[in-house]
């Protein structure tokens, strides 16, 4: 398999530990092996390791106190740490009393938070690893990215193998992992909710409508969405509220799944060409993934919101408290109909930059709006020239 050079850089000074979060198969374990060769690793996906530490978390302390030589000068890696929350008390003690460093790797902090586990009180920095970003791939095959998604192994597979892998990922991980971790007890209603994700993904979320689909109340649906957020499967995007107006929607949220290929699997989408409504929706999702990855890896931590009026004018992404407005269009030619929402927002909020990301071949200026080919936009984003 091709070895992608990841943008994430986990640099730990002396006595500093870290949490590394990320959905399954994004490459956390591979990254840590390459970043910290020779480190002691405890992988809680291994049944023997899981059962041993579940029965007696103090075994971690006893084992590490017996280690001699230079091995403890490197961080100790605990993979899927959320499976045994009791280990975090031992980790805390070893950090405080023995000056050890840890990288605690996991795919969900929900179980730790719900069980009031010791999250080390700021002693561990937080990092997150996402699916592949354009900066890591180089030249992106757009249709491959939208159909396969950007989980490293999926992106590289042939079409048939990828379809099988995505189906297995959705069935075996996204659904069963939630049940296995005991994050919800009502398995039938959560399964119906999961099926409903296909049509609600990336759209304004109406909890009551989805609740009727699932046979539960709206409060339960909100909790289901929160499970997806806590398990790093989805991101919540809130409406832009800096400039209040009765005509602007300020309460409904949107949710995007962490990977465009996983979303496509849920909706049984297969794109053969770069046009049409389905392509446009997947393309918007892909740009969102790039924005989220850049925000985290750059450390800029800017807000990502959307803007929509009650009359249907919309801007897909408003970045950094209104500093940059981004509309994503799958079209190969942008005309006045495609810029109506962006023009309305630009008039009302005066962002520093208003950009349409699209499939045109060359960058151009349309009044106050920049029309940018997606490759150009992503190059400028990762070069730090968008915000």
C-alpha positions as a printed Julia matrix, in Angstrom:
387×3 Matrix{Float64}:
   0.0     0.0     0.0
   1.21    3.49   -0.8
   2.67    5.24    2.23
   1.1     8.72    2.45
   3.04   11.39    4.31
   0.49   12.75    6.77
   0.24   16.45    7.56
  -0.39   15.82   11.26
   2.73   16.38   13.34
   2.59   15.08   16.92
   5.61   16.7    18.54
   5.85   16.05   22.27
   8.36   17.91   24.42
   9.79   16.27   27.52
   7.11   15.09   30.01
   4.25   15.96   27.62
   1.56   13.39   26.75
  -1.2    13.45   24.15
  -4.55   12.04   23.1
  -4.82   11.13   19.41
  -8.43   10.77   18.27
  -9.79    9.69   14.91
 -12.37    7.41   13.33
 -11.37    3.81   12.7
  -9.07    3.12    9.73
  -7.94    6.73    9.33
  -4.4     5.48    9.98
  -3.71    6.33   13.64
  -1.84    3.12   14.48
   0.26    3.27   11.31
   1.07    6.91   11.97
   2.19    6.26   15.55
   4.39    3.3    14.57
   6.19    5.5    12.05
   6.34    8.54   14.32
   7.51    6.73   17.45
   9.46    3.62   16.38
  10.56    1.5    19.3
   7.82    2.73   21.64
   6.05    0.26   23.91
   2.57   -0.34   22.45
  -0.52   -1.78   24.13
  -3.26   -2.47   21.58
  -6.64   -2.92   23.28
  -8.14   -4.33   20.07
  -6.18   -7.49   20.93
  -8.49   -9.65   23.03
  -5.77  -10.88   25.38
  -4.52   -7.36   26.14
  -8.07   -6.04   26.55
  -9.15   -8.75   28.99
  -5.96   -8.55   31.02
  -6.18   -4.79   31.56
  -9.98   -4.84   31.99
  -9.57   -7.29   34.86
  -6.74   -5.36   36.5
  -5.76   -1.89   35.18
  -2.88   -1.76   37.7
  -1.06   -4.3    35.49
  -0.1    -1.34   33.27
   1.74    0.36   36.14
   3.41   -2.84   37.29
   4.62   -3.72   33.8
   6.01   -0.28   33.04
   7.76    0.01   36.41
   9.61   -3.2    35.51
  10.91   -1.83   32.18
  14.62   -1.02   32.09
  16.74    0.76   29.51
  15.87    3.49   27.01
  12.36    2.25   26.03
  10.61    4.62   28.47
  12.36    7.65   27.01
   9.85    7.33   24.16
   6.1     7.79   24.67
   4.12    4.69   25.67
   1.29    4.13   23.18
  -2.11    2.79   24.27
  -4.35    2.08   21.29
  -8.19    2.23   21.63
  -7.84    3.54   25.18
 -11.6     4.15   25.49
 -12.12    0.39   25.81
 -10.6     0.34   29.33
 -11.25    3.74   30.99
  -9.68    2.55   34.25
  -6.24    2.67   32.63
  -6.35    6.46   32.68
  -5.93    6.58   36.48
  -2.78    4.48   36.11
  -1.57    6.71   33.27
  -2.15    9.78   35.44
  -0.1     8.28   38.28
   2.76    7.32   35.96
   2.86   10.8    34.42
   2.9    12.52   37.82
   5.19   10.18   39.73
   7.49    8.7    37.11
   7.56   11.39   34.41
   6.43    8.96   31.71
   4.92   10.19   28.45
   1.92    8.58   26.75
   0.08    8.81   23.45
  -3.46    7.64   24.14
  -5.15    6.71   20.9
  -8.87    6.19   20.37
 -11.91    6.43   18.14
 -14.35    7.78   20.72
 -14.19    9.83   23.89
 -17.9     9.29   24.6
 -17.49    6.23   26.79
 -14.75    8.0    28.76
 -16.88   11.1    29.32
 -20.01    9.14   30.23
 -18.08    7.04   32.72
 -16.44   10.17   34.21
 -13.05    8.74   33.33
  -9.87   10.57   34.2
  -9.09   12.71   31.13
  -5.81   13.82   32.75
  -6.82   17.4    33.52
  -4.91   19.08   30.71
  -1.81   16.9    31.06
  -2.34   15.56   27.54
  -2.59   17.65   24.39
  -5.36   16.78   21.94
  -4.68   15.77   18.32
  -7.0    14.37   15.67
  -6.28   12.36   12.53
  -8.71   12.65    9.61
  -9.09   10.76    6.33
  -6.61   11.72    3.63
  -6.39   15.39    2.65
  -5.44   16.71   -0.79
  -2.14   17.98    0.6
  -1.24   14.38    1.51
  -2.34   12.78   -1.77
  -0.87   15.27   -4.22
  -2.92   15.06   -7.41
  -6.43   14.02   -6.35
  -8.59   11.85   -8.59
 -11.86   13.64   -7.76
 -14.34   10.93   -8.79
 -12.25    8.3    -7.0
 -12.22   10.48   -3.87
 -16.0    11.01   -3.97
 -16.84    7.35   -4.7
 -14.2     5.62   -2.58
 -13.85    8.23    0.14
 -10.57    9.26    1.73
  -9.96    6.5     4.27
  -6.45    5.53    3.06
  -7.1     1.84    2.29
 -10.45    2.61    0.61
  -9.02    5.35   -1.61
  -6.4     2.96   -3.0
  -8.64   -0.06   -3.62
 -10.22   -0.99   -6.93
 -13.91   -0.15   -7.33
 -15.35   -3.56   -6.43
 -13.12   -4.1    -3.39
 -13.86   -0.59   -2.18
 -17.62   -1.12   -2.42
 -17.28   -4.23   -0.27
 -14.99   -2.48    2.21
 -17.33    0.5     2.58
 -20.31   -1.79    3.12
 -18.41   -3.74    5.76
 -17.24   -0.51    7.41
 -20.79    0.8     7.67
 -22.28   -2.47    8.87
 -19.53   -3.77   11.12
 -18.13   -0.57   12.56
 -20.51    2.35   12.4
 -23.53    0.33   13.44
 -22.18   -2.51   15.55
 -19.47   -0.48   17.28
 -22.13    1.81   18.69
 -24.02   -1.21   20.02
 -20.89   -3.01   21.25
 -19.82    0.03   23.25
 -23.29    0.23   24.81
 -23.78    3.8    23.59
 -27.47    3.13   22.95
 -29.81    0.39   24.11
 -32.55    0.81   21.53
 -30.91   -1.02   18.65
 -33.92   -1.09   16.24
 -34.57    2.66   16.46
 -30.89    3.54   16.1
 -30.69    1.29   13.03
 -33.64    3.15   11.48
 -31.98    6.45   12.37
 -28.78    5.29   10.7
 -30.69    4.46    7.53
 -32.33    7.93    7.63
 -28.89    9.57    7.7
 -28.71    9.18    3.93
 -31.32   11.8     3.12
 -30.59   14.14    6.06
 -26.8    14.22    5.68
 -25.55   17.73    4.81
 -29.07   19.17    4.92
 -30.89   21.29    7.49
 -31.75   18.86   10.26
 -35.4    18.49   11.26
 -35.29   16.34   14.38
 -39.07   15.88   14.47
 -39.23   14.51   10.91
 -36.42   12.05   11.57
 -38.01   11.08   14.9
 -41.2    10.06   13.09
 -39.1     7.94   10.69
 -37.39    6.18   13.58
 -40.38    5.77   15.9
 -38.79    7.74   18.75
 -39.04   11.31   20.06
 -37.0    14.29   18.85
 -34.92   14.34   22.03
 -33.74   10.78   21.32
 -32.82   11.72   17.74
 -30.71   14.61   19.06
 -28.97   12.1    21.32
 -28.31    9.8    18.35
 -26.69   12.66   16.47
 -24.58   13.42   19.54
 -23.4     9.79   19.56
 -22.17   10.25   15.98
 -20.36   13.45   16.94
 -18.77   11.91   20.05
 -17.62    8.84   18.12
 -16.05   11.16   15.48
 -18.36    9.79   12.78
 -20.03   13.17   12.15
 -19.42   16.89   12.54
 -22.11   19.38   13.51
 -22.24   22.68   11.6
 -24.19   25.52   13.17
 -25.78   28.48   11.35
 -23.86   31.75   11.18
 -25.35   34.07   13.82
 -23.03   37.05   13.99
 -25.46   39.35   12.18
 -28.99   38.73   13.44
 -31.92   39.05   11.06
 -35.45   37.7    11.18
 -34.96   36.37    7.67
 -31.89   34.27    8.54
 -32.19   30.73    9.91
 -30.39   30.59   13.27
 -31.54   27.37   14.98
 -31.35   24.38   12.63
 -28.0    22.56   12.38
 -26.39   20.47    9.65
 -24.38   17.28   10.06
 -21.68   15.94    7.75
 -20.26   12.45    8.09
 -16.5    12.25    8.54
 -15.92   10.66    5.12
 -17.55   11.29    1.74
 -17.23    7.63    0.72
 -19.06    6.44    3.83
 -21.85    8.93    3.11
 -22.04    7.63   -0.46
 -22.32    4.06    0.79
 -25.28    4.99    3.01
 -27.09    6.61    0.07
 -26.01    3.9    -2.42
 -24.46    6.64   -4.55
 -22.07    5.88   -7.42
 -20.89    8.83   -9.49
 -19.95    8.22  -13.12
 -19.38   11.85  -14.12
 -18.69   15.27  -12.66
 -22.18   16.72  -12.93
 -25.65   16.44  -11.48
 -27.22   16.97   -8.05
 -25.58   13.92   -6.44
 -22.15   14.99   -7.66
 -22.76   18.5    -6.3
 -23.71   17.2    -2.86
 -20.68   14.88   -2.67
 -18.4    17.66   -3.95
 -19.64   20.01   -1.19
 -18.98   17.3     1.39
 -15.44   16.79    0.08
 -14.62   20.5     0.36
 -16.0    20.44    3.9
 -13.65   17.56    4.76
 -10.7    19.6     3.5
 -11.75   22.63    5.56
 -12.08   20.52    8.73
  -8.69   18.84    8.22
  -6.94   22.13    7.48
  -8.51   23.8    10.53
  -7.2    21.06   12.81
  -3.75   20.48   11.31
  -2.98   24.2    10.93
  -3.98   24.92   14.53
  -6.0    27.94   13.39
  -9.22   26.62   14.97
 -11.56   28.87   12.96
 -15.34   28.46   13.03
 -17.11   26.72   10.15
 -20.75   27.75    9.83
 -23.39   27.99    7.1
 -25.76   30.83    6.22
 -29.3    30.45    4.97
 -32.32   32.69    4.75
 -35.95   31.65    5.08
 -36.36   32.44    1.37
 -33.71   29.83    0.47
 -30.63   31.97   -0.16
 -27.63   30.07    1.13
 -23.86   30.04    1.54
 -22.39   26.61    2.2
 -19.54   27.6     4.5
 -18.83   30.8     6.44
 -15.34   30.66    7.93
 -13.76   32.47   10.84
 -16.64   34.63   12.13
 -17.58   35.81    8.65
 -14.07   36.45    7.37
 -14.47   34.15    4.35
 -17.62   32.95    2.58
 -17.4    29.79    0.43
 -20.07   28.45   -1.92
 -19.44   25.05   -3.51
 -20.85   24.33   -6.97
 -20.26   21.21   -9.02
 -20.86   23.06  -12.29
 -18.2    23.49  -14.96
 -19.42   27.04  -15.63
 -20.65   29.51  -13.02
 -23.27   32.11  -13.97
 -25.32   34.71  -12.07
 -27.81   32.13  -10.78
 -24.99   30.34   -8.95
 -23.81   33.43   -7.06
 -27.15   34.8    -5.77
 -26.74   33.55   -2.19
 -23.09   34.55   -2.0
 -23.86   38.02   -3.32
 -26.62   38.48   -0.71
 -24.29   37.41    2.1
 -21.47   39.59    0.78
 -23.81   42.57    0.72
 -25.09   41.9     4.25
 -21.88   40.85    6.03
 -18.96   42.19    3.95
 -16.57   39.21    4.26
 -12.93   39.78    3.31
 -13.24   37.03    0.69
 -16.21   35.54   -1.17
 -15.35   32.42   -3.16
 -17.2    30.0    -5.41
 -15.35   26.67   -5.48
 -16.27   24.89   -8.7
 -15.21   22.82  -11.69
 -14.16   25.7   -13.95
 -10.7    25.49  -15.46
  -9.28   28.92  -14.55
  -9.61   31.32  -11.68
 -11.47   34.57  -12.37
 -13.1    37.53  -10.62
 -16.86   38.1   -10.9
 -17.51   41.46   -9.22
 -16.61   40.96   -5.55
 -16.66   37.18   -5.92
 -13.71   34.95   -6.81
 -14.55   31.98   -9.02
 -11.97   29.35   -8.13
 -11.3    25.88   -9.62
 -11.33   23.4    -6.72
  -7.68   22.41   -7.21
  -6.64   26.07   -7.0
  -8.78   26.65   -3.92
  -7.34   23.64   -2.09
  -3.78   24.62   -3.0
  -4.37   28.13   -1.62
  -6.14   26.77    1.46
  -3.22   24.53    2.46
  -0.76   27.31    1.63
  -2.54   29.48    4.22
  -3.79   32.01    1.68
  -7.55   31.61    2.22
  -7.56   32.58    5.91
